[in-house]
Amino acid sequence: MFSEVSVMKDIQTYTHLLYSISGMINKLKLKDIQMESGVKLNTAAMSLINVIDMNPGMSVTDLSKRMDLTKSAVSQMLKKLCALGLLKKCRNDGNEKNVYPELTELGKATAAEYREKHDKFYLCMTDLMNRYDSDAQKLILRFLTEADTAIRDFSSSIDIGMKP
């Protein structure tokens, strides 16, 4: 049987690791990515480039829905990406309202390099998970899912403004 002190130390260790992982993920989200072409963008802008590359012809409205961002945020990112020469605005059927972004050659190369970097991360995570058998993977997923729920519930209970 575990002592209460031992359980508390384990919980502190788990919580510390969850905070650490969460903090690193947030840093990665905010960190600019330096591309070989000299382009340096944050992951949100890189994700937008990737979505445009994988879904040509999407409108600003479509992009905002797909990325769960406001149209204003998407428009600001598109303006920045145009200024960097990564995309251009195109019109459907000459209609002034039907504007969609299209990647330039530099934008396409940037999207491909981003996907390569992204794939390396997922390969690393896949290699990590493959160190565990199927039962252990299910247990890890269960723990993380239940920890996420517990943290969201606690957050809601203290009303700090996070979405439950």
N, C-alpha and C positions, 0 to 999 in steps of 0.2 A: 504494500500500500504506500502511496506517495504522501509525503508530509505536505502540509499547507505551504510551508516556506519553499519547498522544492517546486510545487506547482506555480507559485507566484513568480519564482525566478524564470521558469519556463515561459510563462505568459509574458514577462518583461522581455525575454529574449525574442520571442515570436513577434511581439509588438515592435520592438526595435528594428527587426529585420523587415517587417512590413513597411514601417516608416522609411527606412533606408531605400527599399526598392521603389516605393512610391515617389520619394524625392528624386531618385535617379531618373525615373521615367519622366517626371515633370521637367527636369533639367534637359533631358534629351528633346522633349517637345519644344522647348524654348531656344535650344542651341542652334546657332547657324551652322549649316552644312557647307563646307568648302568643296566645290566641285573642281575637277581638273581643268575645266574651261575658264576658271577664275570666278565664276558665279558663286556667290555666297548668299544662301537663303535659309530662312527658318523652316522647320519641318511642315508647318501649315502651308506655306507657299509651295514647298516641294510636293506635298500631297495634292494640292490643287493642280499643279502641272501634270502630275501623274494621272489624275482623274480626267483632265482634258485630253491627255494623250490616249487613254484607254476608251474614252467616250466622245469622239469627235462630234461637233455640232451641238453640244449642250448649251443652253442659254444660261444667263446669270441666275435666273430663278431655279433652273434645274440644278445647277452647280451648288447653289446655296442649300437646297433641299438635300442633295446627295451628301454634302459635307457637314450638314447641321450647323450652318453659319448663317448670319444675316446677309441679305443681298448687298447691304452696304459694305460689310466686311469683305465679301467676295469681290465687289467692284473695286475696292481700294487695293486689294492684292493684285487684281488684273491690271490695274493702272500701273502699279509698280513693275509687274512682269513685262508689260508693254515697253516701259521706259528702259528696261534692261535688255530689250531685244529678244525676249524669250517667246513672245507671242504677238499676234496681231489681231485686230478686230475684223471680222468678216460679216457680211450681211446675207441673209437668206433671200433669194428672189428679189434683190434690190429693195426690199422693204426696210425702211429706216428703223422700225421697231424690232425686227428680228435679227439682233446682233448676237454673234457668238464668237468666242475666242478660238484662235487656231494657233498651234505651236509653229514657231519658225524652226529652221534646221537646228539652231542653237538650243531651242526649247526641247526639241525631240531628243537631242543628244543628252541634255540635262536630265530629262525624264528617264532615259535608259540608264544613265549612271546612277540616278537615285534608286531605281528599282534594283540595280545590282547591289548597292549598299544595303538596301532594305532586305533583299534576299539573303545576304550574308548574316544579318542579324537573326532572321528566322531559321536559317540553317544552324546557327549556334544554339538557339533555343531548342530546336528539334534534337540536336545532338545531346543536349542536357537532358531532355525528357526521355530520350531513348536509353539513358542509364538506368531507368527504373522500369520494372515490369508493369504490365497492364493494371494489376491491382493497386500498385503503389501510385501510378498515374491517376487512377480514379480517386484514390484517397487524397492526393495533393489537390486535385480539382475540387473535391468536396470541401476540403478545409478552406481553400481560397474563396470559394463561393459563399460558404457560411461566414467566413471572416468579413467578406464584403458586406453581407447582409447585416451582420452585427455592428459593423462600423457605421453603416448608413442609418441603422435604427438609433444608435447612440447619438449620431450627429443630429438627427431629427429631434431627439428628445431634449437636446440642449439648444436647439434653434439657432444654429450658427450660420444659417443661410445656405447650406449645401442642399442640393436636390437629393431627396431620398430615392 
